[in-house]
Amino acid sequence: MPDDHDERRPMAEIHALPIRKHAAPAQKHPDPCETCTARSLTICAALTNEEQSRMGALAGAMWFQPHQVLFQEGDAADHVYNITCGSVSLSKSMSDGRRQITGFLGPGDFLGLNTRDTYSVSAEALIDTKVCRFSRSAFRKLLSDMPSLEHRLLAVAETELATAQEQILLLGRKTAMERIASFLLLQVNRVTARGLPPNPIALPMTRAEVADYLGLTIETVSRCFTKLRKLDIISLPASDRVLIKQTDRLKALSEST
């Protein structure tokens, strides 16, 4: 655009030009960490605002549709993931082609960080799921610079270890009904530990996926849910919801012999 004082233009035209103003400041986009609904549940909760901003700058937000794979067992472990919305199943492949689901993760859970160069499990979205993905090398640098983040991650690892030990007990010593009752109580404990309403329980996984996790058949899982409903211990308001009506009886069933 020609300058306002261009003498080659008629004076009347020059006077008609609008007065220039200082450019308006660029609109500030909200920090994705500040608008994250799972912020208080994740490993970020222990960080200061400055540390969260630094961590957020390294994160790449990704959406996964149901049954979409985050990573496969044996893939190069180049990234780690923080789940902010949705649900993910973890599984291992068996030599005969079957799979064993080893866990279910939800908002606030962290996955992908290990000492190996490849992932030891596969991760698959059960429902629409959002994650923050970090480069593994960049995340390790954050851990060395932020002791509070490392401590929070250690607490997450301890919880995962306790869950893994519980699953070993489920698969090795408990009956089908004990496994189902224990599984439902485990879901209650997970959400209450995050300060979320425990009832009704959200179950984004299918009955077949519950069966894979508990080492049962889908028919056995369905029979156990039906029996619990007939005993008025639970109700099933929706296919992905379980309302626990008698917690004490459910606990007794989880520990019966």
N, C-alpha and C positions, 0 to 999 in steps of 0.2 A: 504494500500500500504506500502511495507517495506520502511524503512528510507533510504535516499540517502547514508548514511555512514554505511550501513550494511556490516560488514567485511566478512560475509559469501558469498558475491557475488564476482565474478572475477573483478579485477581492470578495465579491458577494458570495462566491462559492466557498471561499476559505472560511468566511464567517459562519456559513451554514453547517460547517462540520461539527460533530459532537465533541464536547470537551473530553479529553482522555482522562481515565481514572486509573488508579492503581489496580493491578490485577487482583481478583479475589483469591484468597488462599485456597489451595486445593482441598477438596472435601476429604475429610479423614475417614477412612474405612474402618469399621469396627474390628478390633482384635478378635480373631476367631476363637482364641482361648477365653476371652471375656464373655462370649456368647455361647460357649459350649455348655450344654445342659448336664454333661457328665463330669464337669471339671472337678467337683468336690469328691467324686468317686474314684478318680484315676490317680496315677502316680504323680500327677501334676499338683495335687492338693497340698503337698508339703512344700511347694516352692513359693518364693516371693514373687511379686508381680514382675519384677525385672527378670528373674530367672524363667518365669513362665513365658514372657515375651521372647526371650532367647530360644527357648525350646520350641515355641510356636513357629518361629522363623525357619526352623529346620524341618518342620512337619509338612507332609503332603497329605491333604484330606482325600480320601478315596471312598467311593460307594460301591458296594457289592450287592448284586441281586441274589435272591434265593438260589441255592445250589451252585453259586459261582465260587470258584476256588481261589483263596488268597495265595496259597502256595501248596505244593505237593511234597510229600515225603521224598527226600533225596535231592530236592532242589537246592541250589546254592543259597545259603542263609545270608543274603545280602541286606535284608531289611528286618526291622522289628515293628510291631504294631500295637497300638493302644486303641481298644474298642470304645467308641463314644456312643454308639447307638446300635441296637440290633442284637444278634446272637450268632455264635460260631461254634461248630463242632470240631473236635480234634479226633483224628483216627489214625490207626496203623493198619497196613496191609499185611495179610497172613500169606504164607507160602502157597496155600490152596486156593487163593483168590478171595477168601472172605476178608472182611474188615472188622476191626474191633474199635469201637468208639471209646476213646480214653477220657473224654471230658467235654463239657459244655461251658462256653464262656459268654459273658454279656458285658454291658456297659461298665467301664471301670477296669476290666481285665486287660492284662498285657500278655503278649505272646510273641514268640520268635527269637527270644534271646537265649542262646545256649553257647556252650564252649566248642561245639563242632562247626565245621565249615558247611554242613548241609543240615536241612531241617529233619528232625527225627520223626515228625508226624505230618499229616496233611491237615489243612485248615479249610473249612467250607462254610460259607454263610448259610444259615438256616432260614433267615428272613432278610428283608432289606437291612443292610448293615453298613455303618459308617465307621471308618477307622482313621487314625492319624498314623501315617507311615513314616519311619525314620530310616535313614541310612544306618546300617549297623556300626560303621566306623565313626560316624558323627555322634551316634548315641553313646558309644563307649567314651568318647571325649567328654560328653556332658556328664557322665557318671564320675569321671575323674575330677571334674571341676565343681560338681555340686554334691556334697556329701549327703544333703537331705534327700536328694533323688535316689542315691544309692541305698540309703536306709529304707526308704519307702519300697523300693524294688525288692529288698531283702524280705520285707514283711509279706509282699505278694508271693515270693518264692516259698516262704514258710506255709502260707495258706494252701498253695498248690500241692505241697508235699503232704499236708494233712489230708487233702482231698484224695490224693493218689493212694494213701494208706487206707482210707475208708473204702475206696473201690476194691482194693485187694481183699479186704474183709468181706465186702458184698459178694464178690465172685467166688471166694473160697469157702465161706462158712455159713452163709445165710440161705434160707429157703426163698422161694419166689416171692411170697407175700412179704417176708422180711425185707427183701431187696427193694420192692416197690415202696413200702412204707418208709424205709430209710432214704430212698431217693427223694421222695416228696419232702421229708424233713430237711434234707440237705439243701433243697431249693429254698425252703423257708429261711434257713440259716444264712444262705448267701445274700438274700435281699435285705434281711434285717441287719446284717453286718454293715450294709451300705446305707442304713437309715431309711429304707424304702418300705412301703406297706407290704406286709407279708401275705395278705389274704385278699383276694384269691391269688394263687400262684400262677404266674405266666409260664406256660410250657410251649415254647415255639417249636420244639422238636416233635416229630411224629412218633406214634407208638412203635414203629419199626426201629427208629433211632434210639428210643428208650430201651428197646429189646437188645439192640447191639451193645449199648453201654452196660447193661446189667447181665449180659450173657444168657438171655432168655429168648423164647420165641415170641413173635408178635401175638400169637393166640394166647399165650400165658399172660402176657402183659394186659391184654384186653380183659381176660377173665378176672385178673386181680383188681383192675379198676372197677369192673362191674360189681364184684363182691364188696369192695369198699363202699361203693355207692348204695348198695342194698342194705348194708349195715348202718347206713346213715353217718358214716365217718367222714365221707367227702360228698360233694356234689359236683357236677360237671356243667357249669353255666355256658360253656363254649368249648369247642374242640381244642383250643389252646389255653384253657383256663381250668384250674382245679381249686375249688373252695373247700378248705379243711374245716369241718364242722365240729370234730371232736379230736383235738390235738393229743390229749392224754391217751386215748385209745389207739391213735396212730403210733404214738411212741411205744406203747405196750406191744403192739404188733411188730414193730421194728426190732424188738429185743427178745421176742418169744423164741422158744426152742421147739 
